[in-house]
Amino acid sequence: MEEKSQNKFQESIDLLNDAIAKEIATSMQYMYFHVRFEDAGYEYLSRMMRQISIAEMHHIEEFSERIMYLQGDVDMNPAFKTRQIHDVQEGLKFCMELEANTIESYNMASRTASEHKDAVTHKLFQDTIVEEEQHHDLFRTELQNFIDYGPKEYLLMQSIAGSKANSKKAGHPEMYKEED
């Protein structure tokens, strides 16, 4: 009876699958916030959540491609169930927590991949950490704005942006000129 040999990159494959699980769950969480905040009329916050959700999906793709190259199998299951958080401040705090945990996890995964002499997976985690730190910084900035301006004023600014966008959708783009 022939014994199946262990893939010498199994440790990297396991690390990457763990990362995929986190990215899927996080992407779904951010998409939930996108839909929730869009419905509330918080245009910019909603758009930011959507963009970051899509960035997390790109990470899933990159990790999956690496697993396939290493001749492993991709496990496409989320690490956690989406939380139905309605409060903006609580949502931003949770997003910061997710990103901080991801950064810590990917730092450990990067070191482990390096120890197992898998330089490409090591670099992939390092590159992804840079993006995750950018996400963390965006959430931290929005949370600080929420605190500095106060909930009422912060959400009012989000709502005004949503009203402008909805007016354009309703066929009145001349009412609001886009100022970049």
C-alpha positions, 0 to 999 in steps of 0.5 A, spaced: 500 500 500 502 506 497 503 512 503 501 519 501 507 523 502 506 529 506 507 536 502 513 540 504 509 546 504 503 544 508 505 549 514 504 554 509 498 551 506 495 551 513 497 558 514 494 561 508 487 557 509 487 560 516 488 567 513 483 565 507 478 564 513 479 570 516 479 574 510 472 571 508 469 573 514 472 580 515 470 581 507 463 579 509 463 583 515 465 589 512 460 588 506 454 588 512 457 594 514 457 597 507 449 595 506 447 597 513 451 604 513 448 605 505 441 604 508 442 609 513 444 614 508 452 614 511 455 615 504 462 615 505 462 610 510 458 606 506 463 606 500 469 605 505 466 599 507 465 596 500 472 598 498 475 595 504 471 589 503 473 588 496 480 589 498 479 583 503 477 579 497 483 580 493 487 577 499 483 571 498 484 570 491 492 572 492 492 567 498 488 561 494 493 562 488 499 561 493 495 555 495 494 552 489 501 553 487 504 549 493 499 544 490 494 544 496 487 545 497 483 551 498 478 551 504 473 557 503 470 557 510 469 563 514 473 564 520 467 567 524 459 569 523 458 576 521 456 580 527 449 584 526 452 591 529 448 597 528 451 602 532 457 606 528 462 607 533 461 600 535 462 598 528 468 602 527 471 599 534 470 592 531 473 593 525 479 596 528 479 590 532 479 585 526 484 589 523 489 589 529 488 581 530 489 580 523 496 584 523 498 580 529 496 573 526 499 575 519 506 577 522 506 570 526 504 567 519 510 571 516 515 569 521 513 561 520 513 561 513 520 564 513 522 559 518 519 553 514 524 556 508 518 559 504 520 566 502 514 567 497 509 566 502 513 570 507 513 576 502 505 575 501 504 576 508 508 582 509 505 585 503 498 584 506 500 586 512 501 593 509 494 593 506 491 591 513 495 597 516 492 602 512 485 599 513 486 599 520 489 606 520 482 608 516 478 605 521 482 609 527 481 615 523 474 615 522 473 613 529 477 619 532 472 623 527 466 620 530 469 622 537 472 629 535 465 631 532 461 627 536 456 622 534 450 627 531 455 631 527 459 625 524 453 622 522 450 628 519 456 629 515 455 622 513 448 623 511 449 630 507 454 626 503 448 620 502 443 626 500 448 629 495 449 622 492 441 620 492 440 627 489 444 625 483 441 618 482 434 621 482 436 625 476 438 632 479 446 632 478 446 639 477 444 641 484 450 638 487 457 639 483 462 634 485 468 637 489 474 633 489 
